[in-house]
């Protein structure tokens, strides 16, 4: 059975993500085609512009770090649980986390590529807004007593995610997913004046 246009598009986006995670943002058409199990001509049939495919692939890869996280806590009413779940889902699973490898490649190219820089800036701003919403909602409900401005705390949380994420991706022997989440929670507890029980405890 022939695949639908949407299914083929999804496969191409995923193939482009894998190729970029493996080869960086200077990935070539034939490398994307190899990942997709297609000829270069077949890739160009669906995406005549390779750069457009790479941008769309990066945009799709970023959904995990905002859209998917927002959906994951949509039905959670407890502010502390919302915050802990969000923190845990923003840290790489391990050093082989392909989505994070893709973001690392994107970050390395951002200084030379305005489009990638805009994508990363947009993701960062949306993540900050996501945390700010959780913090302010928790404060309004009386669950959190914020130690400072919600925007500052939210920015620090995203920065800590990024920093520990890089350590994980670099294969640090003592900083894995759970350790990173616990370290970020140490700051979050001080910032919210809440015990914030870890999901692993």
N, C-alpha and C positions, 0 to 999 in steps of 0.2 A: 504493500500500500504506500502510495506517495505521501511524503510528509507535507503538512500544511506549511504555508509561508511563515506563520508564527512560530511553529516548532523548529523550522530550519533556522530562523533568526535567533532563537534562544540558543540553539546548538552552536551557532557561529559566535555569539557573544561569550559563551562559556569557553569555547576553544580559544578565542582571543585573550580571555582572562588568563587561561593556563599558559598560553604562549608568552604573554607579558610577564607573568610571575617567574617564568623560566629564563627568558632572554632579556627582560627589561623593556623599557618603552621604545627602544630602537628596533623592536621586533620586525621581522620582514614578512612579506606576504606569504612566502612559501612555508614559513614556520607556523603561521596561523592555519594555513591550508593543511599542513601535516597533522596538526592537533585535531582539526575537524574531520580528517579522513576524506578530504576533497582535493580537487585540483585547484590551482591558483585561479584559473578561469572561472570555476564554479563559485569560489568566494566572491570574485569581482562581479559575478552575475547578480548576487544578492546585495553586495556592498561595493559599488563602483569606486568608492573612495575609501582606501584603507584607513586613513586618519579618522574618518567618520566612524568606522567600525570600532577603532580603538577607543575613541571618546565614549561611544555608546556602551562599550564593554566596561569601561571604568565607572561610568555612571551606574550601570546595573550592579557592578560589584560593590558599590558603596551602599546599596540598599540595606545590606545586613547591619550596617552601623548606625542607621537612623530609622528607616521605615520599618524594618523587621523588629527593632527594639521597641518602637512606639506601639506596634501591634501586640507585642508580647506582654505588655503591661496594661493593655487597654481595660481588661476586666479586673485588675488588681486595685483594691480600694485602700489598702494599708500603705501609707507613705513610705514607711521604712522598708517594706517588702519591695515596693516599686523601685526604690533607690538601690537596694542590694542587687536585685535582679538586673537592673540596667548596668550597674558596674560590672557584674560578672560576665555579661554578654558582650562587653566592649573590649575584653582582653583576649589576646590570641589563645586558642586552644593549646597549641604547642608550636615549636619552631617550624613545623611543616604546614602551618595554616596558610593555604593558598590565597585567601582573601586579603590577609595582612601582607603577605609577600607582594601582592599586587599594589597595595597602598604604598609600601616602601619603595617600590620601583617608581611609582607615580611621584612620590615626594622627591626622589632624586632628580627627576626630570623637570620639576616644577619651575626651577629657576630659569630654564631654557625654553619652556613651553607655557605660554600665557593661558591656554585653554586648560591644561592640567592644573595650573596654579589656581585658576578660578574654581575648578571642581573641588579641589582640596579645601579652599577657603570656604566654599559653600557648605561642604560637609562639616567642617569645624564649627561654623556658625550655627548650623542646625543642631549639632550635638550639644553645644552650649545652651541653646534655647530649650532643648529637651530636658537637660538637667535643671535649668532654671525653673522650668514649669514644675518639676517634681519637688524642688526645694521650697518654692513659694506655696505650693499646694499643701505641703507638709507643715509649713509654718502657719498657714491660715487655719489648719485643722488643730493646731496646738501640739502636734507631734514633734516638731523641730523648733529649736531656739537657735536661729542662725547666728554664727559668730561674726558675721560680716555681711557685706552686700551679696545678694544671691548671684549676681553676674560674676563677681570675682570668684566665688566658690565654684560655680559651674565651670568657669574657665580652668581653674586649677584641677578639677576632676578630669576634664578632657585631656589636659596636659599630662597628668599622671598616667592615664590610660596609654597615651602615646609613648611616654618614656619607658614604662615597664613593658609595653608591647615590643619596643625595640630590643630590650634586654632579652626577652623570650626568644625573639627571632634570631638573635645573635648566639643563642644556645647557652646562656648563662647557667652554670651548673646548679645554682641554688634558687634561681628565680623562675618559677614556672607559673602556670595559670593561677593555681590556688594561692600561692605565696604572694603573687602580685595583687590579687583581689584583696587579700588580708591587709597588705600594706596600704592600698588605697583606702580601704575602710578605716584604717587608723586615722587618716586625715579626715575622712567624712564624719567619723564620730565626734571629733573635736569641732568640726564646722557646724554640726547640727545639734550637738548636745544630746545625742541619742545613742544607745548601745549598739544598734544596727548588727544584729546577729548574722554571722556569715552563713551562707547556704550550705557550707561544708561542715558546719558544727551541729 
